[in-house]
Amino acid sequence: MLILLQHDGNWISAYARIGTTSIVKGETIRAGQIIGTADGTAPLHFELRRARAPVDPLGFLPPR
């Protein structure tokens, strides 16, 4: 399963290999909210896109 979240400024975050979801289409999501769980068959896939083009997320994510 694939979850796409639309953000301000024409940004989209994509999450693939989702087994179960905790959200519904059109729902407003808050930072830190759980959106689903990985399906367990492979690692979660995360992608950041701007204007539909993939972008390396490392420069945009907070440090660990």
Phi, psi and omega per residue, in radians:
M1 nan 2.630 -3.127
L2 -2.149 2.329 3.027
I3 -2.037 2.234 3.072
L4 -2.002 2.207 3.096
L5 -1.966 2.205 3.126
Q6 -1.592 2.305 -3.125
H7 -2.070 2.902 3.056
D8 -1.038 2.716 3.065
G9 1.311 0.419 3.084
N10 1.178 0.502 3.090
W11 -1.711 2.550 3.066
I12 -2.359 2.342 2.988
S13 -1.887 2.374 -3.089
A14 -2.065 2.350 3.136
Y15 -2.228 2.098 -3.114
A16 -2.085 2.900 -3.065
R17 1.170 0.705 3.102
I18 -1.570 2.264 3.126
G19 -1.531 -0.890 3.113
T20 -2.262 2.562 3.130
T21 -1.891 2.672 3.109
S22 -2.018 0.170 -3.090
I23 -2.285 2.928 3.073
V24 -2.167 2.710 -3.134
K25 -0.983 2.306 3.109
G26 1.577 -0.137 -3.133
E27 -1.237 2.480 3.037
T28 -1.438 2.232 -3.080
I29 -1.845 2.485 3.088
R30 -1.851 2.685 3.100
A31 -0.971 2.317 3.111
G32 1.540 -0.141 -3.134
Q33 -1.249 2.409 3.087
I34 -1.317 2.232 -3.123
I35 -1.839 -0.265 3.135
G36 2.943 -3.053 3.103
T37 -2.205 2.620 3.106
A38 -1.133 2.686 -3.084
D39 -1.380 -0.203 3.069
G40 1.505 -0.158 -3.135
T41 -1.549 -0.382 -3.130
A42 -2.734 2.825 3.114
P43 -1.077 2.622 3.058
L44 -1.021 2.443 3.078
H45 -1.838 2.183 3.105
F46 -2.081 2.386 3.126
E47 -2.471 2.491 3.075
L48 -2.008 2.315 -3.106
R49 -2.255 2.524 3.015
R50 -2.209 2.155 -3.077
A51 0.910 0.736 3.081
R52 1.305 -0.056 -3.139
A53 -1.690 2.302 3.104
P54 -1.072 2.475 -3.134
V55 -2.274 2.484 3.075
D56 -1.146 2.050 -3.046
P57 -1.318 -0.249 -3.048
L58 -1.029 -0.558 3.138
G59 -1.389 -0.096 -3.052
F60 -2.052 -0.281 -3.115
L61 -1.533 2.581 3.110
P62 -1.184 2.667 3.117
P63 -1.129 2.682 -3.135
R64 -1.405 nan nan
